[in-house]
Amino acid sequence: MARVNESNSGSDVLSLESIRESLIRQEDTIVFSLIERSQFPLNSPAFEDSGNLSSSLTEFFVREIEVLQAKVGRYENPEENPFFLEYIPHSVFPTHKYPTVLHPKALSVNINKRIWDVYFKEVLPLFVKPGDDGNYPSTAASDLACLQALSRRIHYGKFVAEVKFRDAPQDYEPAIRAKDTEALMKLLTFEKVEEMVKKRVQKKAETFGQEVKCISSDSSDESEKKYKVDPLVVSRIYGEWLIPLTKLVEVEYLLRRLD
Amino acid sequence: MARVNESNSGSDVLSLESIRESLIRQEDTIVFSLIERSQFPLNSPAFEDSGNLSSSLTEFFVREIEVLQAKVGRYENPEENPFFLEYIPHSVFPTHKYPTVLHPKALSVNINKRIWDVYFKEVLPLFVKPGDDGNYPSTAASDLACLQALSRRIHYGKFVAEVKFRDAPQDYEPAIRAKDTEALMKLLTFEKVEEMVKKRVQKKAETFGQEVKCISSDSSDESEKKYKVDPLVVSRIYGEWLIPLTKLVEVEYLLRRLD
């Protein structure tokens, strides 16, 4: 995670370039986390609503981990957004002062409820085998890693929006004042860039999800290669959910940018 | 993590082959976790002893996470060994029945105190940049992932020892009865295999730690490639600590195998 402004507090180094670098690095983290999760089958009893009042194992686990991470200061970092905001306590350790980059009235944008639903209902079944092997503790830990990596990437849209706004406020202000989400979405969409991202994450899934052997196998047929997570699925996860949800965060952020 | 016996409860499928597969798969997890940790500098104030009675941030974090993971049943799994055993509560969720594979009098072997020291004092400074960026919450989360991956691999030595013992009890029994750790260590050492493992993890660090670009760069000079974690350091971590500590667990386990 490349952090904005870190080594240059005082001067403003929020740039599209540093944000781009962070997003590219976060792709590796996301692909790693999907590969790790794919070791376990769906294991739906871990996260399914039990129907009664008690939480699922995964919900309990993620909520309590977030409480604990808050105690060591995780959510002082504007890049991190909790799934269970209403439970988050203050840090019990001295906290780092992160630079103020985001607009104060807009920085609380949080679409984690939506990310949670999308992840368990749409994304997860695409890249794990169906079934139930009972190993819920490891599964929940892997789901947490995926959820946090996806959430960080999607909410990074706040930084993207901030830098784009600063670069050309005149382009955004009319649409913001008119609350014209469609116009904002259009301003934020660059199809060529999105296609490039989808291709790159596909390649990362091929690279990181291959079986690495001692002896180089350059001569082997590429089409026979087996991957831990289907690279086309990773590309699709980006195209159908990660990129659109990031843009949704950007729009939500911009709508409050002049407040 | 390939789990022993899982899909064949009833019949005994503990085999050197299934253990080998799990150890190879765990290499990917370990390399991923080192790469993720290398995003942050050493950040030693997070884990250094403060000198007074209170725990360091990282110690507090790992201990409390383990308590929470125990509540969802993590340590019912014989592959998982806590760092803070004395704090571990019972699970509050119904737990999975893991097959009994290990010898009951020997399965409690736990060298995590040693792993903790080795990790923070010797291993970590080798693959992260020196310095302190204040981002302790993310650093502690990454350290936890490394510690758990290393601990699982090292304690997997219990399964290795069990299957080797079952394969040829006559080879091991005299040395066990004589408490001859040196003879046991000799029986458990296969230098060729160790060299192969070291080469393979080096290749994994090259593969998973490279910068993946959209456009294939097969023509570029290999020697110019930059890796997120030095592949030779990963090989050295295996050769100097991971393999010897795994064998230490194997010896400790075997010494109790006839109890």
Contacts between the chains, C-beta under 8 A, distances in Angstrom:
chain1	res1	chain2	res2	distance
A	1	B	39	5.9
A	1	B	138	6.5
A	3	B	133	7.4
A	3	B	135	6.8
A	6	B	133	5.9
A	6	B	135	8.0
A	7	B	133	7.7
A	25	B	39	7.3
A	28	B	35	7.3
A	28	B	212	7.8
A	29	B	36	6.4
A	32	B	32	4.5
A	32	B	35	7.6
A	32	B	36	6.9
A	32	B	208	7.8
A	35	B	28	7.3
A	35	B	32	7.6
A	36	B	29	6.4
A	36	B	32	6.9
A	39	B	1	5.9
A	39	B	25	7.3
A	57	B	72	5.5
A	57	B	93	5.2
A	60	B	71	7.9
A	60	B	72	7.0
A	60	B	93	7.8
A	61	B	68	7.0
A	61	B	69	7.9
A	61	B	72	5.2
A	64	B	68	5.1
A	64	B	71	7.7
A	65	B	65	6.8
A	65	B	68	6.3
A	68	B	61	7.0
A	68	B	64	5.1
A	68	B	65	6.3
A	68	B	68	6.6
A	69	B	61	7.9
A	69	B	137	6.1
A	69	B	141	7.1
A	71	B	60	7.9
A	71	B	64	7.7
A	72	B	57	5.5
A	72	B	60	7.1
A	72	B	61	5.2
A	72	B	136	6.6
A	72	B	137	4.8
A	72	B	140	6.1
A	73	B	136	6.7
A	73	B	137	4.8
A	74	B	137	3.9
A	74	B	138	7.2
A	74	B	141	7.7
A	76	B	137	7.8
A	77	B	135	6.9
A	77	B	137	6.9
A	77	B	138	7.2
A	80	B	137	7.8
A	80	B	138	8.0
A	93	B	57	5.1
A	93	B	60	7.7
A	93	B	136	7.4
A	96	B	134	3.6
A	96	B	135	6.3
A	96	B	136	6.9
A	97	B	134	7.8
A	133	B	3	7.3
A	133	B	6	5.9
A	133	B	7	7.7
A	134	B	96	3.6
A	134	B	97	7.8
A	135	B	3	6.8
A	135	B	6	7.9
A	135	B	77	6.9
A	135	B	96	6.3
A	136	B	72	6.6
A	136	B	73	6.7
A	136	B	93	7.4
A	136	B	96	7.0
A	137	B	69	6.0
A	137	B	72	4.8
A	137	B	73	4.9
A	137	B	74	3.8
A	137	B	76	7.8
A	137	B	77	6.9
A	137	B	80	7.8
A	138	B	1	6.6
A	138	B	74	7.2
A	138	B	77	7.2
A	138	B	80	8.0
A	140	B	72	6.1
A	141	B	69	7.0
A	141	B	74	7.7
A	145	B	145	7.9
A	196	B	214	5.8
A	199	B	214	5.2
A	200	B	212	6.7
A	200	B	213	7.1
A	200	B	214	4.9
A	203	B	212	5.4
A	203	B	213	7.7
A	203	B	214	6.6
A	204	B	212	4.8
A	207	B	207	6.4
A	207	B	208	7.5
A	207	B	210	7.2
A	207	B	212	5.1
A	208	B	32	7.8
A	208	B	207	7.5
A	208	B	208	5.3
A	208	B	212	7.9
A	210	B	207	7.2
A	212	B	28	7.8
A	212	B	200	6.7
A	212	B	203	5.4
A	212	B	204	4.8
A	212	B	207	5.1
A	212	B	208	7.9
A	213	B	200	7.1
A	213	B	203	7.7
A	214	B	196	5.7
A	214	B	199	5.2
A	214	B	200	4.8
A	214	B	203	6.6
